[in-house]
Amino acid sequence: MIQAYIVKTAAGLEPVLAAELREMGATGIRELKRAVAFDGDRRMLYRANYELRTALRVLIPVHAFSAYSERDLYEGVYDIDWLQYMSVKDTLAIDTVVTGEVFKHSHYVGLLAKDAIVDQFRERTQRRPDVNTSSPTLRIHIHIQGTRVEVALDASGDSLHRRNYRKDTVEAPLSEVLAAGMVLLSGWDKKSPFIDPMCGSGTIAIEAAMMAVGMPPQHKREGFGFFKWPDFDRKLWEDVKGEADAKIIQTLDFPIVASDIESRARNATTLNLLTAQLEKVVRVEKAAFEKALPPGDIPGTLITNPPYDERMQLEDSIAFYQGIGDLLKKNWPGWNAWLISSNRDALKHVGLRPSRRITLYNGALECSFQKFELYEGKKFDGPRGTKVNETAQE
Protein backbone atom coordinates (compact mmCIF):
# COMPACT_ATOMS: atom_id res chain seq x y z
CA MET A 1 0.00 0.00 0.00
CA ILE A 2 1.32 3.44 -0.95
CA GLN A 3 1.60 5.82 1.99
CA ALA A 4 2.69 9.45 2.38
CA TYR A 5 5.83 10.03 4.44
CA ILE A 6 7.80 13.04 5.65
CA VAL A 7 11.56 12.92 6.17
CA LYS A 8 13.11 15.55 8.42
CA THR A 9 16.54 16.95 7.56
CA ALA A 10 18.80 19.89 8.35
CA ALA A 11 18.19 23.30 6.78
CA GLY A 12 19.91 23.56 3.42
CA LEU A 13 19.97 19.81 2.77
CA GLU A 14 16.43 19.50 1.39
CA PRO A 15 17.59 19.24 -2.28
CA VAL A 16 20.18 16.61 -1.35
CA LEU A 17 17.62 14.51 0.51
CA ALA A 18 15.18 14.84 -2.39
CA ALA A 19 17.89 13.59 -4.76
CA GLU A 20 18.55 10.61 -2.48
CA LEU A 21 14.86 9.74 -2.51
CA ARG A 22 14.66 10.00 -6.30
CA GLU A 23 17.62 7.67 -6.64
CA MET A 24 15.90 5.25 -4.27
CA GLY A 25 12.79 5.21 -6.48
CA ALA A 26 10.39 7.18 -4.25
CA THR A 27 7.55 9.08 -5.90
CA GLY A 28 5.60 12.25 -5.15
CA ILE A 29 8.71 13.97 -3.81
CA ARG A 30 8.05 17.47 -2.44
CA GLU A 31 10.65 19.68 -0.77
CA LEU A 32 9.44 21.35 2.43
CA LYS A 33 11.15 23.45 5.10
CA ARG A 34 13.77 21.21 6.73
CA ALA A 35 11.93 18.20 5.36
CA VAL A 36 11.01 16.31 2.20
CA ALA A 37 7.69 14.53 1.63
CA PHE A 38 7.41 11.44 -0.55
CA ASP A 39 5.12 8.52 -1.35
CA GLY A 40 6.07 4.88 -1.06
CA ASP A 41 5.23 1.45 0.28
CA ARG A 42 6.46 -0.24 3.45
CA ARG A 43 9.63 -1.43 1.75
CA MET A 44 10.41 2.19 0.90
CA LEU A 45 9.77 3.16 4.53
CA TYR A 46 12.30 0.59 5.72
CA ARG A 47 14.81 1.59 3.04
CA ALA A 48 14.45 5.28 3.86
CA ASN A 49 15.37 4.64 7.49
CA TYR A 50 18.30 2.37 6.65
CA GLU A 51 19.78 4.00 3.55
CA LEU A 52 19.13 7.77 3.55
CA ARG A 53 22.28 9.66 4.53
CA THR A 54 20.78 13.13 5.05
CA ALA A 55 17.64 12.06 6.95
CA LEU A 56 17.05 12.88 10.61
CA ARG A 57 13.68 11.16 11.08
CA VAL A 58 11.07 9.45 8.94
CA LEU A 59 7.51 10.38 9.95
CA ILE A 60 4.15 8.92 8.94
CA PRO A 61 1.34 11.53 8.95
CA VAL A 62 -1.83 10.06 10.47
CA HIS A 63 -4.16 13.01 11.02
CA ALA A 64 -4.50 16.75 10.46
CA PHE A 65 -7.11 19.16 11.79
CA SER A 66 -7.73 22.76 12.76
CA ALA A 67 -7.60 23.88 16.38
CA TYR A 68 -8.60 27.30 17.67
CA SER A 69 -8.51 26.43 21.36
CA GLU A 70 -7.12 23.96 23.86
CA ARG A 71 -10.42 22.05 23.66
CA ASP A 72 -10.12 21.75 19.88
CA LEU A 73 -6.61 20.38 20.23
CA TYR A 74 -7.62 17.85 22.90
CA GLU A 75 -10.61 16.61 20.92
CA GLY A 76 -8.66 16.43 17.65
CA VAL A 77 -6.03 14.15 19.21
CA TYR A 78 -8.68 12.17 21.12
CA ASP A 79 -10.55 11.43 17.88
CA ILE A 80 -7.62 9.44 16.46
CA ASP A 81 -8.03 5.68 16.91
CA TRP A 82 -4.87 5.08 18.96
CA LEU A 83 -5.59 1.39 19.46
CA GLN A 84 -4.56 0.73 15.87
CA TYR A 85 -1.07 2.03 16.64
CA MET A 86 -0.39 0.79 20.19
CA SER A 87 -1.84 -1.22 23.07
CA VAL A 88 -2.44 -0.15 26.65
CA LYS A 89 0.70 -2.12 27.63
CA ASP A 90 2.85 0.01 25.35
CA THR A 91 4.54 3.30 26.19
CA LEU A 92 4.42 6.63 24.37
CA ALA A 93 6.31 9.89 24.03
CA ILE A 94 5.24 13.10 22.36
CA ASP A 95 7.48 15.62 20.58
CA THR A 96 5.98 18.99 19.68
CA VAL A 97 6.85 21.90 17.42
CA VAL A 98 4.65 24.97 17.84
CA THR A 99 4.59 28.26 15.92
CA GLY A 100 1.90 30.96 15.75
CA GLU A 101 -0.31 32.93 18.07
CA VAL A 102 -2.87 30.32 19.14
CA PHE A 103 -0.54 27.85 20.83
CA LYS A 104 2.71 29.21 22.23
CA HIS A 105 4.02 26.58 24.67
CA SER A 106 5.15 23.31 23.14
CA HIS A 107 5.43 21.55 26.50
CA TYR A 108 1.81 22.34 27.35
CA VAL A 109 0.69 21.14 23.91
CA GLY A 110 2.48 17.87 24.59
CA LEU A 111 0.71 17.48 27.94
CA LEU A 112 -2.70 18.15 26.37
CA ALA A 113 -2.05 15.59 23.62
CA LYS A 114 -0.85 13.01 26.14
CA ASP A 115 -3.98 13.54 28.23
CA ALA A 116 -6.17 13.02 25.18
CA ILE A 117 -4.48 9.73 24.31
CA VAL A 118 -4.46 8.24 27.81
CA ASP A 119 -8.04 9.39 28.39
CA GLN A 120 -9.12 7.52 25.27
CA PHE A 121 -7.42 4.35 26.52
CA ARG A 122 -8.94 4.76 29.98
CA GLU A 123 -12.39 5.20 28.43
CA ARG A 124 -12.03 2.14 26.19
CA THR A 125 -9.96 -0.26 28.34
CA GLN A 126 -10.21 1.11 31.90
CA ARG A 127 -6.42 1.29 31.88
CA ARG A 128 -3.89 3.81 30.59
CA PRO A 129 -0.52 3.47 28.85
CA ASP A 130 2.60 4.90 30.46
CA VAL A 131 4.92 7.61 29.17
CA ASN A 132 8.54 6.77 28.36
CA THR A 133 10.43 9.72 26.94
CA SER A 134 13.69 7.85 26.26
CA SER A 135 12.62 4.62 24.57
CA PRO A 136 8.86 4.53 23.93
CA THR A 137 6.96 1.96 21.94
CA LEU A 138 5.40 4.81 19.98
CA ARG A 139 6.91 8.26 19.49
CA ILE A 140 4.35 10.81 18.30
CA HIS A 141 5.13 14.12 16.61
CA ILE A 142 2.72 17.03 16.80
CA HIS A 143 3.41 20.05 14.59
CA ILE A 144 1.27 23.16 14.98
CA GLN A 145 1.51 26.17 12.70
CA GLY A 146 -1.13 28.72 13.52
CA THR A 147 -4.37 26.73 13.74
CA ARG A 148 -3.15 23.81 11.60
CA VAL A 149 -2.33 20.68 13.65
CA GLU A 150 -0.51 17.75 12.08
CA VAL A 151 -0.01 14.46 13.92
CA ALA A 152 2.60 11.94 12.77
CA LEU A 153 4.24 8.75 13.99
CA ASP A 154 8.02 8.56 14.23
CA ALA A 155 9.22 5.46 12.36
CA SER A 156 12.89 6.04 13.20
CA GLY A 157 13.06 6.10 17.00
CA ASP A 158 16.45 7.62 17.77
CA SER A 159 17.53 10.40 15.42
CA LEU A 160 19.10 9.02 12.25
CA HIS A 161 22.14 11.25 12.66
CA ARG A 162 23.29 8.71 15.26
CA ARG A 163 25.20 6.18 13.17
CA ASN A 164 26.60 4.43 16.29
CA TYR A 165 30.19 4.52 15.06
CA ARG A 166 31.25 7.70 16.87
CA LYS A 167 32.73 6.53 20.15
CA ASP A 168 35.05 9.51 20.70
CA THR A 169 34.88 13.15 19.67
CA VAL A 170 36.90 16.31 19.83
CA GLU A 171 35.46 19.78 20.41
CA ALA A 172 32.37 20.78 18.37
CA PRO A 173 32.04 17.71 16.11
CA LEU A 174 29.94 17.96 12.96
CA SER A 175 26.65 16.09 12.82
CA GLU A 176 26.94 12.94 10.72
CA VAL A 177 23.99 14.12 8.62
CA LEU A 178 25.64 17.49 7.94
CA ALA A 179 28.94 15.79 7.05
CA ALA A 180 27.19 13.41 4.66
CA GLY A 181 25.27 16.31 3.12
CA MET A 182 28.50 18.22 2.54
CA VAL A 183 30.09 15.25 0.76
CA LEU A 184 27.00 14.80 -1.43
CA LEU A 185 26.82 18.53 -2.19
CA SER A 186 30.47 18.51 -3.26
CA GLY A 187 29.72 16.25 -6.20
CA TRP A 188 32.62 13.94 -5.29
CA ASP A 189 32.53 10.99 -7.71
CA LYS A 190 33.53 8.33 -5.12
CA LYS A 191 36.25 7.23 -7.55
CA SER A 192 38.99 9.80 -6.92
CA PRO A 193 41.11 10.78 -3.90
CA PHE A 194 39.40 12.40 -0.94
CA ILE A 195 40.93 14.15 2.08
CA ASP A 196 39.93 16.06 5.17
CA PRO A 197 43.17 17.71 6.31
CA MET A 198 41.71 19.02 9.59
CA CYS A 199 39.71 15.92 10.38
CA GLY A 200 38.81 16.35 14.06
CA SER A 201 37.05 13.12 15.03
CA GLY A 202 36.93 11.99 11.40
CA THR A 203 33.23 12.39 10.64
CA ILE A 204 33.62 13.85 7.13
CA ALA A 205 36.12 11.19 6.04
CA ILE A 206 34.05 8.39 7.58
CA GLU A 207 30.86 9.52 5.85
CA ALA A 208 32.76 9.75 2.55
CA ALA A 209 34.18 6.26 3.06
CA MET A 210 30.74 4.83 3.81
CA MET A 211 29.51 6.22 0.50
CA ALA A 212 32.53 4.93 -1.41
CA VAL A 213 32.17 1.34 -0.19
CA GLY A 214 28.37 1.41 -0.35
CA MET A 215 27.84 0.96 3.38
CA PRO A 216 24.35 2.03 4.51
CA PRO A 217 24.52 4.86 7.07
CA GLN A 218 22.61 2.79 9.67
CA HIS A 219 24.77 -0.31 9.22
CA LYS A 220 25.69 -0.26 12.93
CA ARG A 221 22.19 0.47 14.20
CA GLU A 222 20.37 -2.22 16.17
CA GLY A 223 16.79 -1.01 15.88
CA PHE A 224 14.28 1.54 14.66
CA GLY A 225 11.00 2.82 15.99
CA PHE A 226 8.99 0.69 13.56
CA PHE A 227 10.51 -2.48 15.07
CA LYS A 228 8.06 -2.04 17.99
CA TRP A 229 4.96 -1.49 15.88
CA PRO A 230 2.25 -4.17 15.60
CA ASP A 231 2.54 -4.26 11.79
CA PHE A 232 6.33 -4.72 11.73
CA ASP A 233 7.24 -7.14 8.91
CA ARG A 234 10.49 -8.76 10.00
CA LYS A 235 10.99 -10.76 6.82
CA LEU A 236 10.57 -7.66 4.67
CA TRP A 237 13.02 -5.80 6.90
CA GLU A 238 15.60 -8.60 6.61
CA ASP A 239 15.19 -8.54 2.82
CA VAL A 240 15.73 -4.76 2.73
CA LYS A 241 18.78 -4.92 4.98
CA GLY A 242 20.27 -7.91 3.20
CA GLU A 243 19.87 -6.31 -0.22
CA ALA A 244 21.57 -3.09 0.92
CA ASP A 245 24.38 -4.85 2.80
CA ALA A 246 25.16 -7.06 -0.21
CA LYS A 247 26.36 -3.97 -2.10
CA ILE A 248 29.16 -3.20 0.39
CA ILE A 249 32.65 -3.56 -1.07
CA GLN A 250 35.77 -4.11 1.02
CA THR A 251 38.57 -2.20 -0.71
CA LEU A 252 39.10 0.91 -2.83
CA ASP A 253 41.72 1.64 -5.49
CA PHE A 254 42.06 5.31 -4.47
CA PRO A 255 42.94 6.93 -1.14
CA ILE A 256 40.65 8.46 1.45
CA VAL A 257 42.71 10.33 4.04
CA ALA A 258 41.91 11.92 7.40
CA SER A 259 44.80 13.97 8.74
CA ASP A 260 45.30 16.25 11.71
CA ILE A 261 48.20 17.67 13.69
CA GLU A 262 46.51 16.92 17.02
CA SER A 263 47.05 13.44 18.45
CA ARG A 264 43.72 13.70 20.28
CA ALA A 265 41.92 14.10 16.94
CA ARG A 266 43.81 11.27 15.27
CA ASN A 267 43.10 8.92 18.18
CA ALA A 268 39.39 9.75 18.06
CA THR A 269 39.31 9.23 14.29
CA THR A 270 41.10 5.88 14.57
CA LEU A 271 38.67 4.63 17.22
CA ASN A 272 35.65 5.76 15.22
CA LEU A 273 37.01 4.08 12.09
CA LEU A 274 37.46 0.82 13.98
CA THR A 275 33.88 1.00 15.25
CA ALA A 276 32.62 1.74 11.72
CA GLN A 277 34.73 -1.15 10.35
CA LEU A 278 36.42 1.25 7.95
CA GLU A 279 39.95 1.24 9.38
CA LYS A 280 41.26 -0.40 6.17
CA VAL A 281 39.51 2.13 3.95
CA VAL A 282 40.54 5.48 5.50
CA ARG A 283 44.18 6.35 6.12
CA VAL A 284 44.85 8.45 9.23
CA GLU A 285 47.90 10.69 8.98
CA LYS A 286 49.75 13.08 11.26
CA ALA A 287 50.17 16.40 9.48
CA ALA A 288 49.56 20.07 10.03
CA PHE A 289 47.53 21.57 7.19
CA GLU A 290 50.55 23.48 5.95
CA LYS A 291 52.45 20.19 5.59
CA ALA A 292 49.59 18.11 4.13
CA LEU A 293 50.03 17.10 0.50
CA PRO A 294 47.64 15.55 -2.01
CA PRO A 295 47.40 11.75 -1.72
CA GLY A 296 47.81 9.96 -5.01
CA ASP A 297 48.70 11.22 -8.46
CA ILE A 298 45.31 12.45 -9.67
CA PRO A 299 43.30 15.40 -8.34
CA GLY A 300 40.43 14.78 -6.00
CA THR A 301 38.20 16.47 -3.45
CA LEU A 302 39.17 18.21 -0.20
CA ILE A 303 36.47 18.99 2.35
CA THR A 304 37.24 20.36 5.77
CA ASN A 305 35.73 22.13 8.74
CA PRO A 306 38.41 24.57 9.94
CA PRO A 307 38.20 26.22 13.37
CA TYR A 308 35.77 29.14 13.47
CA ASP A 309 34.62 29.53 17.05
CA GLU A 310 34.19 32.94 18.60
CA ARG A 311 37.19 32.53 20.91
CA MET A 312 39.60 33.09 18.00
CA GLN A 313 40.56 36.74 17.70
CA LEU A 314 39.54 38.34 14.39
CA GLU A 315 43.14 39.14 13.43
CA ASP A 316 44.18 35.55 14.12
CA SER A 317 41.26 34.08 12.16
CA ILE A 318 41.94 36.35 9.17
CA ALA A 319 45.59 35.30 9.11
CA PHE A 320 44.58 31.66 9.53
CA TYR A 321 42.15 31.73 6.59
CA GLN A 322 44.64 33.68 4.46
CA GLY A 323 47.09 30.86 5.12
CA ILE A 324 44.52 28.27 4.06
CA GLY A 325 44.03 30.07 0.74
CA ASP A 326 47.76 30.38 0.11
CA LEU A 327 48.34 26.69 0.80
CA LEU A 328 45.42 25.59 -1.37
CA LYS A 329 46.85 27.55 -4.31
CA LYS A 330 50.36 26.25 -3.71
CA ASN A 331 49.83 22.59 -2.81
CA TRP A 332 46.50 21.48 -4.25
CA PRO A 333 46.39 22.34 -8.01
CA GLY A 334 43.65 20.57 -9.90
CA TRP A 335 41.64 19.78 -6.76
CA ASN A 336 38.20 20.91 -5.69
CA ALA A 337 38.37 22.28 -2.15
CA TRP A 338 35.35 22.92 0.07
CA LEU A 339 35.41 24.85 3.34
CA ILE A 340 32.58 25.28 5.84
CA SER A 341 32.65 28.08 8.38
CA SER A 342 30.35 30.37 10.33
CA ASN A 343 33.08 33.02 10.21
CA ARG A 344 32.10 34.69 6.95
CA ASP A 345 34.49 37.60 7.50
CA ALA A 346 37.40 35.21 7.75
CA LEU A 347 36.25 33.25 4.69
CA LYS A 348 36.50 36.43 2.63
CA HIS A 349 40.24 36.41 3.31
CA VAL A 350 40.89 32.98 1.77
CA GLY A 351 41.90 35.00 -1.29
CA LEU A 352 40.14 32.73 -3.77
CA ARG A 353 36.86 33.32 -5.52
CA PRO A 354 34.36 30.60 -4.55
CA SER A 355 32.49 29.01 -7.44
CA ARG A 356 29.65 27.99 -5.11
CA ARG A 357 28.30 29.24 -1.79
CA ILE A 358 25.73 27.17 0.10
CA THR A 359 24.17 28.14 3.42
CA LEU A 360 24.14 25.26 5.92
CA TYR A 361 23.69 25.03 9.67
CA ASN A 362 26.15 23.44 12.07
CA GLY A 363 23.80 23.15 15.02
CA ALA A 364 22.52 26.68 15.61
CA LEU A 365 25.41 28.29 13.71
CA GLU A 366 24.64 29.58 10.23
CA CYS A 367 27.57 28.58 8.03
CA SER A 368 28.75 29.13 4.49
CA PHE A 369 29.91 26.02 2.61
CA GLN A 370 32.13 27.25 -0.20
CA LYS A 371 33.75 25.56 -3.18
CA PHE A 372 37.13 26.60 -4.58
CA GLU A 373 38.23 25.18 -7.93
CA LEU A 374 42.02 25.08 -7.84
CA TYR A 375 43.24 25.28 -11.40
CA GLU A 376 46.76 24.26 -12.30
CA GLY A 377 48.74 27.32 -13.35
CA LYS A 378 46.81 30.40 -14.48
CA LYS A 379 43.35 30.43 -15.96
CA PHE A 380 42.73 32.61 -19.02
CA ASP A 381 39.43 34.29 -19.71
CA GLY A 382 38.50 35.14 -23.31
CA PRO A 383 40.48 35.60 -26.51
CA ARG A 384 42.58 38.43 -25.09
CA GLY A 385 44.20 36.02 -22.66
CA THR A 386 43.43 38.14 -19.62
CA LYS A 387 44.59 36.36 -16.47
CA VAL A 388 41.99 35.84 -13.80
CA ASN A 389 41.90 34.33 -10.33
CA GLU A 390 42.82 30.63 -10.06
CA THR A 391 39.19 29.83 -9.23
CA ALA A 392 36.23 30.23 -11.53
CA GLN A 393 32.84 31.56 -10.65
CA GLU A 394 29.75 29.68 -11.83
C-alpha positions in Angstrom: 0.0 0.0 0.0 1.3 3.4 -0.9 1.6 5.8 2.0 2.7 9.4 2.4 5.8 10.0 4.4 7.8 13.0 5.7 11.6 12.9 6.2 13.1 15.6 8.4 16.5 16.9 7.6 18.8 19.9 8.4 18.2 23.3 6.8 19.9 23.6 3.4 20.0 19.8 2.8 16.4 19.5 1.4 17.6 19.2 -2.3 20.2 16.6 -1.4 17.6 14.5 0.5 15.2 14.8 -2.4 17.9 13.6 -4.8 18.5 10.6 -2.5 14.9 9.7 -2.5 14.7 10.0 -6.3 17.6 7.7 -6.6 15.9 5.3 -4.3 12.8 5.2 -6.5 10.4 7.2 -4.3 7.5 9.1 -5.9 5.6 12.2 -5.1 8.7 14.0 -3.8 8.1 17.5 -2.4 10.6 19.7 -0.8 9.4 21.3 2.4 11.2 23.4 5.1 13.8 21.2 6.7 11.9 18.2 5.4 11.0 16.3 2.2 7.7 14.5 1.6 7.4 11.4 -0.5 5.1 8.5 -1.3 6.1 4.9 -1.1 5.2 1.4 0.3 6.5 -0.2 3.4 9.6 -1.4 1.7 10.4 2.2 0.9 9.8 3.2 4.5 12.3 0.6 5.7 14.8 1.6 3.0 14.4 5.3 3.9 15.4 4.6 7.5 18.3 2.4 6.6 19.8 4.0 3.6 19.1 7.8 3.6 22.3 9.7 4.5 20.8 13.1 5.0 17.6 12.1 6.9 17.1 12.9 10.6 13.7 11.2 11.1 11.1 9.5 8.9 7.5 10.4 10.0 4.2 8.9 8.9 1.3 11.5 8.9 -1.8 10.1 10.5 -4.2 13.0 11.0 -4.5 16.8 10.5 -7.1 19.2 11.8 -7.7 22.8 12.8 -7.6 23.9 16.4 -8.6 27.3 17.7 -8.5 26.4 21.4 -7.1 24.0 23.9 -10.4 22.1 23.7 -10.1 21.8 19.9 -6.6 20.4 20.2 -7.6 17.8 22.9 -10.6 16.6 20.9 -8.7 16.4 17.6 -6.0 14.2 19.2 -8.7 12.2 21.1 -10.6 11.4 17.9 -7.6 9.4 16.5 -8.0 5.7 16.9 -4.9 5.1 19.0 -5.6 1.4 19.5 -4.6 0.7 15.9 -1.1 2.0 16.6 -0.4 0.8 20.2 -1.8 -1.2 23.1 -2.4 -0.2 26.6 0.7 -2.1 27.6 2.9 0.0 25.4 4.5 3.3 26.2 4.4 6.6 24.4 6.3 9.9 24.0 5.2 13.1 22.4 7.5 15.6 20.6 6.0 19.0 19.7 6.9 21.9 17.4 4.7 25.0 17.8 4.6 28.3 15.9 1.9 31.0 15.7 -0.3 32.9 18.1 -2.9 30.3 19.1 -0.5 27.8 20.8 2.7 29.2 22.2 4.0 26.6 24.7 5.2 23.3 23.1 5.4 21.5 26.5 1.8 22.3 27.3 0.7 21.1 23.9 2.5 17.9 24.6 0.7 17.5 27.9 -2.7 18.1 26.4 -2.1 15.6 23.6 -0.9 13.0 26.1 -4.0 13.5 28.2 -6.2 13.0 25.2 -4.5 9.7 24.3 -4.5 8.2 27.8 -8.0 9.4 28.4 -9.1 7.5 25.3 -7.4 4.3 26.5 -8.9 4.8 30.0 -12.4 5.2 28.4 -12.0 2.1 26.2 -10.0 -0.3 28.3 -10.2 1.1 31.9 -6.4 1.3 31.9 -3.9 3.8 30.6 -0.5 3.5 28.8 2.6 4.9 30.5 4.9 7.6 29.2 8.5 6.8 28.4 10.4 9.7 26.9 13.7 7.9 26.3 12.6 4.6 24.6 8.9 4.5 23.9 7.0 2.0 21.9 5.4 4.8 20.0 6.9 8.3 19.5 4.4 10.8 18.3 5.1 14.1 16.6 2.7 17.0 16.8 3.4 20.0 14.6 1.3 23.2 15.0 1.5 26.2 12.7 -1.1 28.7 13.5 -4.4 26.7 13.7 -3.1 23.8 11.6 -2.3 20.7 13.6 -0.5 17.7 12.1 0.0 14.5 13.9 2.6 11.9 12.8 4.2 8.8 14.0 8.0 8.6 14.2 9.2 5.5 12.4 12.9 6.0 13.2 13.1 6.1 17.0 16.5 7.6 17.8 17.5 10.4 15.4 19.1 9.0 12.2 22.1 11.2 12.7 23.3 8.7 15.3 25.2 6.2 13.2 26.6 4.4 16.3 30.2 4.5 15.1 31.2 7.7 16.9 32.7 6.5 20.1 35.0 9.5 20.7 34.9 13.1 19.7 36.9 16.3 19.8 35.5 19.8 20.4 32.4 20.8 18.4 32.0 17.7 16.1 29.9 18.0 13.0 26.7 16.1 12.8 26.9 12.9 10.7 24.0 14.1 8.6 25.6 17.5 7.9 28.9 15.8 7.0 27.2 13.4 4.7 25.3 16.3 3.1 28.5 18.2 2.5 30.1 15.2 0.8 27.0 14.8 -1.4 26.8 18.5 -2.2 30.5 18.5 -3.3 29.7 16.2 -6.2 32.6 13.9 -5.3 32.5 11.0 -7.7 33.5 8.3 -5.1 36.2 7.2 -7.5 39.0 9.8 -6.9 41.1 10.8 -3.9 39.4 12.4 -0.9 40.9 14.2 2.1 39.9 16.1 5.2 43.2 17.7 6.3 41.7 19.0 9.6 39.7 15.9 10.4 38.8 16.4 14.1 37.0 13.1 15.0 36.9 12.0 11.4 33.2 12.4 10.6 33.6 13.9 7.1 36.1 11.2 6.0 34.1 8.4 7.6 30.9 9.5 5.8 32.8 9.8 2.5 34.2 6.3 3.1 30.7 4.8 3.8 29.5 6.2 0.5 32.5 4.9 -1.4 32.2 1.3 -0.2 28.4 1.4 -0.4 27.8 1.0 3.4 24.4 2.0 4.5 24.5 4.9 7.1 22.6 2.8 9.7 24.8 -0.3 9.2 25.7 -0.3 12.9 22.2 0.5 14.2 20.4 -2.2 16.2 16.8 -1.0 15.9 14.3 1.5 14.7 11.0 2.8 16.0 9.0 0.7 13.6 10.5 -2.5 15.1 8.1 -2.0 18.0 5.0 -1.5 15.9 2.3 -4.2 15.6 2.5 -4.3 11.8 6.3 -4.7 11.7 7.2 -7.1 8.9 10.5 -8.8 10.0 11.0 -10.8 6.8 10.6 -7.7 4.7 13.0 -5.8 6.9 15.6 -8.6 6.6 15.2 -8.5 2.8 15.7 -4.8 2.7 18.8 -4.9 5.0 20.3 -7.9 3.2 19.9 -6.3 -0.2 21.6 -3.1 0.9 24.4 -4.8 2.8 25.2 -7.1 -0.2 26.4 -4.0 -2.1 29.2 -3.2 0.4 32.6 -3.6 -1.1 35.8 -4.1 1.0 38.6 -2.2 -0.7 39.1 0.9 -2.8 41.7 1.6 -5.5 42.1 5.3 -4.5 42.9 6.9 -1.1 40.7 8.5 1.5 42.7 10.3 4.0 41.9 11.9 7.4 44.8 14.0 8.7 45.3 16.3 11.7 48.2 17.7 13.7 46.5 16.9 17.0 47.0 13.4 18.5 43.7 13.7 20.3 41.9 14.1 16.9 43.8 11.3 15.3 43.1 8.9 18.2 39.4 9.7 18.1 39.3 9.2 14.3 41.1 5.9 14.6 38.7 4.6 17.2 35.7 5.8 15.2 37.0 4.1 12.1 37.5 0.8 14.0 33.9 1.0 15.2 32.6 1.7 11.7 34.7 -1.2 10.4 36.4 1.2 8.0 39.9 1.2 9.4 41.3 -0.4 6.2 39.5 2.1 3.9 40.5 5.5 5.5 44.2 6.4 6.1 44.8 8.4 9.2 47.9 10.7 9.0 49.8 13.1 11.3 50.2 16.4 9.5 49.6 20.1 10.0 47.5 21.6 7.2 50.5 23.5 5.9 52.4 20.2 5.6 49.6 18.1 4.1 50.0 17.1 0.5 47.6 15.5 -2.0 47.4 11.8 -1.7 47.8 10.0 -5.0 48.7 11.2 -8.5 45.3 12.4 -9.7 43.3 15.4 -8.3 40.4 14.8 -6.0 38.2 16.5 -3.5 39.2 18.2 -0.2 36.5 19.0 2.4 37.2 20.4 5.8 35.7 22.1 8.7 38.4 24.6 9.9 38.2 26.2 13.4 35.8 29.1 13.5 34.6 29.5 17.0 34.2 32.9 18.6 37.2 32.5 20.9 39.6 33.1 18.0 40.6 36.7 17.7 39.5 38.3 14.4 43.1 39.1 13.4 44.2 35.6 14.1 41.3 34.1 12.2 41.9 36.3 9.2 45.6 35.3 9.1 44.6 31.7 9.5 42.2 31.7 6.6 44.6 33.7 4.5 47.1 30.9 5.1 44.5 28.3 4.1 44.0 30.1 0.7 47.8 30.4 0.1 48.3 26.7 0.8 45.4 25.6 -1.4 46.9 27.5 -4.3 50.4 26.3 -3.7 49.8 22.6 -2.8 46.5 21.5 -4.3 46.4 22.3 -8.0 43.6 20.6 -9.9 41.6 19.8 -6.8 38.2 20.9 -5.7 38.4 22.3 -2.1 35.4 22.9 0.1 35.4 24.9 3.3 32.6 25.3 5.8 32.6 28.1 8.4 30.4 30.4 10.3 33.1 33.0 10.2 32.1 34.7 6.9 34.5 37.6 7.5 37.4 35.2 7.7 36.2 33.2 4.7 36.5 36.4 2.6 40.2 36.4 3.3 40.9 33.0 1.8 41.9 35.0 -1.3 40.1 32.7 -3.8 36.9 33.3 -5.5 34.4 30.6 -4.5 32.5 29.0 -7.4 29.7 28.0 -5.1 28.3 29.2 -1.8 25.7 27.2 0.1 24.2 28.1 3.4 24.1 25.3 5.9 23.7 25.0 9.7 26.1 23.4 12.1 23.8 23.1 15.0 22.5 26.7 15.6 25.4 28.3 13.7 24.6 29.6 10.2 27.6 28.6 8.0 28.7 29.1 4.5 29.9 26.0 2.6 32.1 27.3 -0.2 33.8 25.6 -3.2 37.1 26.6 -4.6 38.2 25.2 -7.9 42.0 25.1 -7.8 43.2 25.3 -11.4 46.8 24.3 -12.3 48.7 27.3 -13.3 46.8 30.4 -14.5 43.3 30.4 -16.0 42.7 32.6 -19.0 39.4 34.3 -19.7 38.5 35.1 -23.3 40.5 35.6 -26.5 42.6 38.4 -25.1 44.2 36.0 -22.7 43.4 38.1 -19.6 44.6 36.4 -16.5 42.0 35.8 -13.8 41.9 34.3 -10.3 42.8 30.6 -10.1 39.2 29.8 -9.2 36.2 30.2 -11.5 32.8 31.6 -10.7 29.7 29.7 -11.8 
